[in-house]
Amino acid sequence: MGTIILSDQQQRRAQILERLCTGRITTADAARLLVLSERQVRRLKRDYMETAMESVVHGNAGRVPANKTDPQVADKIRELAGSSGVYQNYNTCHMADMLARDHDITIGRATLDRLLITSGLRKRKRPGERVVRKRRKRRAAEGAMIQLDGSPYAWLGDAHPSFCLLGGIDDATSKVVGATFRPTEDQAGYLILLRRICVTHGIPMSVYHDKHTILRSPKEPTIEDELAGKLPMSQVGRVLDRLGIEQIIAHSPQAKGRIERLWNTLQDRLANELVTAGVQTIAEANAFLPDFIACFNAKFARAPAENENVWTPLEPDMDLDYHFSTTEVRIVKADHTVTCGPKTLQLVLPKRAAPITGQKVEVHGLPDGTLAIYLNRKRVAHKQLPAAPQKACPPEQPKPRHVAAVDTDVKRASRRRQMQHLFAGTPR
């Protein structure tokens, strides 16, 4: 028999069994000390009397575990997760998904995390300070509320400039209902996003967003607004109001934590997959989004409390350009033109149509930069007039040279010569 090394717990068990076998304690006492049943103690006593100290050591001690990760698989994972590997910036869960999908390597998250830590490829995370907050219940049905926000980030890696991902997530299901990449968090991007969500899913009952001035006007209500019971609205706010969507303002990032956590996940998973796929431009990133969102929703979306959704479908004949655009009111001039910034727009009316001089029309700005004019919610054809030629500036005249002051006596003599004709022929 070779050398047997026992732990403190095993040494204590051996001492108890030794006393039991020599009759110094009873079976009931041994069961109480070992926190086992008397039947188990009798089995341990029988094994101890046959093999002595060997019975205290577990039978699997020194054996290779049946579920041990294959060394070749472990080396492959280290290669992929190393400093030059494609998964060097992936988190553990994401890496496990990619290994199963692309490399046919099935490994648990805890096993993968332990392998990376022992290999020195990851560090243990220190637990941060815990802040207790009040949990808000999810909405019961899909479409009851969506959360909107934007996330500027270096989505294509540090070698590329940062740009913004605008997105919306359903509160009941955590399903990403729409997303688009934009150079910045802008008004046109939110109009595109809202239009895409409403066309794909329907009109939601409410929208939860922060206090960004694109979504919420920072202006104070005027006396007329207060008397009318209205609040100042941004252009996107007017679109939401026109569609009958309730606006809910979040007063802290934690209040809309569902979409904030979505950004943390996407900045990890989506950014790495964009780099792995070799995406170089915003257009390529937008083309990559649909397949990624479908896979993302299949993995992370959850079933709502109520199976029946509350999306309001769009009407078949709805004019999308009218509803998903900015709005400015203009008065038609005598020549049936309106001005919008530096542009002059000529209204093209049907023949024998009544003049509309002096009436108010709405100039709608579409996200692509084009304009549409509406009179009583009916679209009016128009054309843009060429800009008036600018007047040429006259050449700059040279500044008069400075003339030195003339002596006072010289001025007086010149003045007398000019006035002497008045005294010609007058006796002295």
C-alpha positions in Angstrom: 0.0 0.0 0.0 1.4 3.4 -0.9 1.3 6.6 1.0 -2.1 8.0 1.8 -2.5 11.7 2.5 -5.6 12.6 4.4 -7.3 16.0 4.8 -8.4 17.4 8.2 -12.0 16.2 7.6 -10.8 12.7 6.5 -8.5 12.5 9.6 -11.5 13.3 11.9 -13.6 10.7 10.2 -10.8 8.1 10.7 -10.5 8.9 14.4 -14.3 8.5 14.9 -14.3 5.2 13.1 -11.3 4.0 15.0 -13.1 4.7 18.3 -16.2 3.1 17.0 -14.4 -0.1 16.0 -12.6 -0.3 19.4 -15.9 0.1 21.3 -15.2 3.5 22.9 -18.3 5.1 21.3 -21.6 3.7 20.1 -23.0 3.7 16.6 -25.5 6.4 17.6 -22.7 8.6 18.9 -20.7 8.2 15.7 -23.8 8.9 13.5 -24.3 12.1 15.5 -20.7 13.2 15.1 -20.5 12.4 11.4 -24.0 13.8 10.7 -25.0 10.5 9.0 -27.6 7.8 9.5 -26.7 4.8 11.6 -27.0 2.6 8.5 -24.3 4.7 6.7 -22.1 4.5 9.8 -22.4 0.7 9.9 -21.3 0.6 6.2 -18.4 2.9 7.0 -17.4 0.7 10.0 -17.4 -2.4 7.8 -15.2 -0.8 5.1 -12.9 0.6 7.8 -12.4 -2.8 9.4 -11.5 -4.3 5.9 -9.3 -1.6 4.4 -8.5 0.7 7.3 -7.4 4.2 6.0 -8.1 3.5 2.4 -11.8 3.4 3.1 -11.7 7.1 4.3 -10.5 8.3 0.9 -13.0 8.6 -1.8 -12.8 6.0 -4.5 -12.5 8.6 -7.3 -9.5 10.3 -5.7 -6.6 10.4 -8.2 -8.7 9.4 -11.2 -9.3 11.5 -14.3 -12.9 12.9 -14.2 -15.2 11.5 -16.8 -16.4 15.0 -17.8 -12.9 16.6 -18.0 -12.4 18.9 -21.0 -10.4 17.3 -23.7 -6.8 18.8 -23.7 -7.0 19.4 -27.4 -10.3 21.2 -27.1 -8.8 23.3 -24.2 -5.8 24.2 -26.4 -8.2 25.2 -29.2 -10.2 27.5 -26.9 -7.0 29.1 -25.6 -5.9 29.8 -29.1 -9.3 31.4 -30.1 -9.5 33.4 -26.8 -5.8 34.5 -26.8 -4.4 37.9 -27.6 -4.3 37.0 -31.3 -7.6 35.0 -31.3 -10.9 36.1 -32.8 -12.7 35.8 -29.5 -10.2 37.8 -27.4 -12.8 40.4 -26.5 -15.8 38.2 -26.2 -17.4 37.5 -22.8 -17.8 34.0 -21.5 -21.4 33.5 -22.4 -21.0 34.9 -25.9 -17.9 32.9 -26.5 -19.6 29.7 -25.5 -22.4 30.4 -28.0 -19.9 31.2 -30.8 -17.9 28.0 -30.0 -21.0 25.9 -30.3 -22.2 27.6 -33.4 -19.0 28.0 -35.5 -16.6 25.4 -34.0 -18.9 22.6 -32.8 -17.4 22.9 -29.3 -20.0 22.5 -26.5 -18.8 23.7 -23.2 -20.5 25.1 -20.1 -20.2 28.7 -19.1 -18.7 27.9 -15.7 -16.2 25.4 -17.2 -15.2 27.9 -19.9 -14.8 30.7 -17.3 -12.7 28.5 -15.1 -10.5 27.4 -18.0 -9.9 31.0 -19.1 -9.1 32.2 -15.6 -6.7 29.3 -14.9 -5.0 30.0 -18.3 -4.5 33.7 -17.4 -6.7 34.9 -20.2 -9.4 36.4 -17.9 -9.4 38.0 -14.5 -11.9 37.4 -11.7 -14.3 40.3 -11.4 -14.5 42.0 -8.1 -18.1 42.5 -6.9 -19.0 46.1 -7.0 -21.0 48.1 -4.5 -24.6 46.9 -4.4 -27.3 49.5 -4.7 -30.8 48.4 -3.8 -33.5 49.8 -6.0 -37.2 49.3 -6.4 -38.2 46.9 -9.2 -40.7 48.0 -11.7 -43.0 45.3 -13.1 -42.9 44.6 -16.8 -45.9 45.5 -18.9 -48.2 42.5 -19.3 -48.6 42.6 -23.1 -46.3 43.1 -26.0 -46.7 46.5 -27.5 -47.9 48.1 -24.3 -44.6 50.0 -23.9 -41.3 50.3 -25.8 -38.2 51.9 -24.5 -36.2 54.2 -26.9 -32.6 55.3 -26.6 -29.3 55.8 -28.4 -25.9 54.4 -27.7 -22.8 56.1 -29.1 -19.9 53.7 -29.2 -16.9 52.5 -31.3 -19.0 49.7 -32.8 -16.4 48.8 -35.4 -13.4 48.8 -33.1 -11.0 51.5 -31.8 -9.5 52.0 -35.3 -12.9 53.4 -36.6 -14.7 56.5 -35.4 -17.6 56.2 -33.0 -21.2 56.4 -34.2 -24.6 55.8 -32.7 -27.0 52.9 -32.5 -30.6 53.9 -32.1 -32.9 51.1 -30.8 -36.2 50.2 -29.2 -36.9 47.3 -26.9 -40.3 45.9 -25.9 -40.9 46.2 -22.1 -42.9 43.0 -21.8 -40.7 40.6 -23.8 -37.2 42.3 -23.9 -37.5 41.9 -27.7 -35.5 44.3 -29.8 -38.3 45.7 -32.0 -36.1 48.0 -34.1 -32.6 49.4 -34.4 -30.5 51.5 -36.9 -27.0 52.9 -37.0 -26.6 56.6 -37.5 -23.6 59.0 -37.4 -25.0 60.7 -34.4 -28.1 60.5 -32.2 -30.3 62.7 -34.5 -33.9 63.5 -35.2 -34.0 61.8 -38.6 -32.7 58.6 -37.0 -35.6 58.5 -34.5 -38.1 59.2 -37.2 -36.7 56.3 -39.3 -36.7 54.0 -36.2 -40.3 54.9 -35.3 -41.5 54.4 -38.8 -39.8 51.0 -39.0 -41.2 49.8 -35.7 -44.8 50.9 -36.6 -44.6 49.3 -40.1 -43.1 46.1 -38.8 -45.1 45.6 -35.6 -47.7 48.3 -35.2 -48.2 51.4 -33.1 -47.3 50.9 -29.4 -49.4 52.2 -26.6 -46.6 54.2 -24.9 -42.9 55.1 -25.3 -40.5 55.4 -22.4 -37.5 57.7 -23.1 -35.1 60.0 -21.4 -35.0 63.8 -21.4 -33.0 64.2 -24.6 -34.1 67.4 -26.4 -34.8 65.5 -29.6 -37.5 63.6 -27.7 -38.6 66.2 -25.2 -38.7 69.9 -25.7 -36.7 71.9 -23.1 -38.9 75.0 -23.7 -41.1 76.4 -20.9 -44.8 76.6 -21.8 -46.1 80.0 -22.7 -49.2 81.6 -21.2 -51.2 80.6 -24.2 -50.0 77.0 -23.9 -50.9 76.9 -20.2 -54.4 78.3 -21.0 -54.8 75.7 -23.7 -53.5 72.9 -21.5 -50.6 72.1 -23.9 -46.9 71.5 -23.3 -44.1 72.4 -25.8 -43.2 69.4 -27.9 -40.2 68.5 -30.0 -40.7 67.4 -33.6 -40.4 63.7 -32.5 -42.8 64.4 -29.7 -45.3 65.8 -32.2 -45.0 62.6 -34.2 -45.8 60.5 -31.1 -48.7 62.8 -30.2 -50.0 62.6 -33.8 -50.0 58.8 -33.6 -51.7 58.7 -30.2 -48.6 57.3 -28.4 -48.3 58.2 -24.7 -44.9 59.6 -23.7 -43.3 58.6 -20.4 -40.2 60.5 -19.3 -37.5 58.6 -17.4 -35.7 60.7 -14.8 -32.7 58.5 -14.4 -30.8 55.8 -16.4 -31.8 53.2 -13.9 -35.5 53.9 -14.6 -35.1 52.6 -18.1 -32.7 50.0 -17.1 -34.0 47.4 -19.6 -32.6 49.3 -22.6 -29.5 50.4 -20.7 -28.7 46.7 -20.0 -29.4 46.0 -23.7 -26.6 48.5 -24.6 -24.2 46.7 -22.3 -25.0 43.4 -24.0 -24.8 44.8 -27.6 -21.6 46.7 -27.0 -20.1 43.4 -26.1 -21.7 40.9 -28.5 -22.7 43.1 -31.5 -19.4 45.0 -31.6 -17.4 41.9 -31.5 -19.5 40.2 -34.2 -19.2 43.3 -36.4 -15.4 43.2 -36.1 -15.3 39.4 -36.7 -17.5 39.8 -39.9 -15.2 42.5 -41.2 -17.8 45.3 -41.3 -16.2 48.6 -42.3 -19.0 51.2 -42.8 -22.4 52.2 -41.3 -24.2 50.9 -44.3 -22.6 47.5 -43.9 -23.4 47.6 -40.2 -27.1 48.3 -40.9 -27.2 45.4 -43.4 -25.7 43.2 -40.7 -28.4 44.1 -38.1 -31.5 42.1 -39.2 -29.9 38.7 -38.9 -28.2 39.6 -35.6 -31.4 40.9 -34.1 -33.3 37.8 -35.1 -30.7 35.5 -33.4 -30.6 37.9 -30.4 -34.3 37.8 -29.9 -34.4 34.0 -30.3 -32.0 33.7 -27.4 -32.9 36.5 -25.0 -36.6 37.4 -25.6 -39.1 36.1 -23.1 -42.8 35.3 -23.2 -45.1 38.1 -22.0 -47.6 37.6 -19.2 -50.5 38.0 -21.6 -50.3 36.1 -24.9 -52.4 38.7 -26.8 -50.3 41.7 -28.0 -51.7 45.3 -28.0 -49.9 46.7 -31.1 -52.3 48.9 -33.2 -51.8 48.0 -36.9 -51.4 50.9 -39.3 -54.3 51.7 -41.7 -53.7 50.4 -45.2 -54.1 53.8 -46.8 -52.1 55.7 -44.2 -49.8 58.4 -45.6 -46.5 57.5 -43.8 -44.7 60.6 -45.1 -47.3 62.8 -43.3 -47.1 61.0 -40.0 -43.3 60.3 -39.7 -41.9 63.7 -40.5 -41.2 67.1 -39.0 -43.8 69.8 -39.4 -43.6 73.6 -40.0 -46.6 75.8 -40.7 -46.2 78.4 -43.5 -48.6 81.0 -45.1 -49.0 80.9 -48.8 -47.9 84.1 -50.5 -49.7 85.9 -53.3 -47.6 84.1 -56.0 -48.5 80.7 -54.4 -45.0 80.2 -53.0 -43.8 79.4 -49.5 -40.4 79.7 -48.0 -38.7 77.1 -45.9 -35.3 78.3 -44.7 -33.3 79.3 -47.8 -35.6 77.3 -50.1 -38.5 78.8 -52.0 -41.2 76.3 -53.0 -43.7 76.9 -55.8 -47.1 75.3 -55.2 -48.4 73.5 -58.3 -52.2 73.6 -58.2 -54.6 71.8 -60.6 -56.2 73.8 -63.4 -59.2 75.8 -62.4 -58.4 75.2 -58.7 -59.4 78.0 -56.3 -56.5 80.1 -55.1 -55.2 79.4 -51.7 -53.3 82.7 -51.1 -53.1 83.5 -47.4 -54.0 80.0 -46.2 -51.8 78.0 -43.9 -50.0 74.9 -45.2 -47.8 72.3 -43.4 -44.3 71.8 -44.7 -43.2 68.3 -43.7 -39.5 67.4 -43.7 -38.8 63.7 -44.4 -35.8 61.9 -42.9 -34.1 61.7 -46.3 -34.1 65.5 -46.6 -37.0 65.9 -49.0 -40.0 68.1 -48.3 -43.8 67.5 -48.7 -46.5 70.2 -48.5 -50.0 69.5 -47.1 -53.1 71.5 -47.1 -55.9 70.1 -44.8 -53.9 66.8 -44.7 -53.9 66.6 -48.5 -50.6 66.6 -50.3 -50.0 69.5 -52.7 -47.5 69.2 -55.5 -44.6 71.7 -55.5 -41.3 72.4 -57.1 -38.3 74.2 -55.8 -37.5 77.5 -57.4 -33.8 78.3 -58.2 -32.1 80.6 -55.7 -32.0 84.2 -56.7 -28.6 85.3 -58.0 -26.6 87.2 -55.5 -25.8 90.8 -56.2 -22.2 91.5 -57.0 -20.5 93.5 -54.3 -19.1 96.8 -55.5 -15.3 97.0 -55.5 -13.9 98.3 -52.3 -13.0 102.0 -52.6 -9.6 103.0 -51.4 -9.7 104.9 -48.2 -8.9 108.7 -48.5 -5.4 109.5 -47.6 -4.9 111.6 -44.6 -4.4 115.3 -45.4 -2.2 117.3 -43.2 -3.6 120.3 -41.4 -3.2 123.6 -43.2 -1.9 126.7 -41.3 -4.7 128.9 -40.1 -3.2 132.1 -41.7 -3.1 130.4 -45.1 -6.8 129.5 -44.8 -7.7 133.1 -44.0 -5.8 134.5 -47.0 -7.6 132.0 -49.3 -10.9 133.0 -47.9 -10.3 136.7 -48.5 -9.4 136.0 -52.2 -12.7 134.1 -52.6 -14.7 137.0 -51.1 -13.0 140.0 -52.7 -15.4 140.1 -55.7 -18.1 141.2 -53.3 -16.3 144.4 -52.6 -15.3 145.3 -56.2 -16.1 149.0 -57.0 -16.8 149.9 -53.4 -15.2 153.1 -52.2 -12.9 152.7 -49.4 
